[in-house]
Amino acid sequence: LEQRGKAKRGEKTILDSLYTAYESCEEAVIKDLPLSEVFRLTYEGAKKGVEDTKTMQSVHGKAAVYREKTIGRQDPGATAGMYIFKGIYDYWLR
């Protein structure tokens, strides 16, 4: 995603939710937590990544035209990334 989209973490993209999800997942695995807890913490990490995008300014895509106006709004791509992990966690709970 980084190479193809020429984006980086902190540029208000899906990467902001994916990276925080990955870091949360890695930390949970290192702590040897049960898989249900790993999935929960991964989802929570992604959710935090979405929240973090509210303080960022859009750099890519159509939203970049509105630069300053995007501050205070969560990124739709990051939100989509979060829903991926929410789906995995919800499926695991079934």
Stockholm file with secondary structure:
# STOCKHOLM 1.0

chainA/1-94         LEQRGKAKRGEKTILDSLYTAYESCEEAVIKDLPLSEVFRLTYEGAKKGVEDTKTMQSVHGKAAVYREKTIGRQDPGATAGMYIFKGIYDYWLR
#=GR chainA/1-94 SS CHHHHTCCTTSSSHHHHHHHHHHHHHHHHHTTCCHHHHHHHHHHHHHHHHHHGGGSCCCSSGGGGGGGGGTTSCCHHHHHHHHHHHHHHHHHHC
#=GC SS_cons        CHHHHTCCTTSSSHHHHHHHHHHHHHHHHHTTCCHHHHHHHHHHHHHHHHHHGGGSCCCSSGGGGGGGGGTTSCCHHHHHHHHHHHHHHHHHHC
//
